[in-house]
Amino acid sequence: MTIDLNKNGQALTVKLTGRLDTATSPDLDKIISEELDDITELTFDIHALEYTSSAGLRVFLKAQKLMNSKGSMKITGAIQSVYEIFEMTGFDEIMNIEQ
């Protein structure tokens, strides 16, 4: 998986490419832990994300919990198969997810 960061003031866009799974989710988790201190607007651009496992969903949930107290978070560009994972798990009900 490739993770690209684009910070603009207090806004951070995290672009994910590839597969977010047990092997790659610790990399994203580390970024979430290190990069959100002064961020009030977090966007995950996942148009090139092919798959997410439950480990990846946990990282999204962690980010959402952190951002709830300090700003906003959205997930954009979900392909149909990834969006269906969000739907099946109910994450589409608790997160701002755009296809």
C-alpha angles and dihedrals in degrees: 000000000000122000120196122186126204114183121189112175107299093346122094126189117195113196115200124198125183128004127344105204143128092298097048105030094082088063092055092042090055091052091049090052094048106035108044101072097104098019120117098168120046123183126183110203103201102164088120095042108114099186143358126199128201088272089060092046089055090056091050089049092049090051091048092052091050093048095046090075098043111027142312139316132196136176116215137188100025112175115225097261092050092044089054089057089054089048095048092051095043092242089126086067096054102034136055100247123172126188 
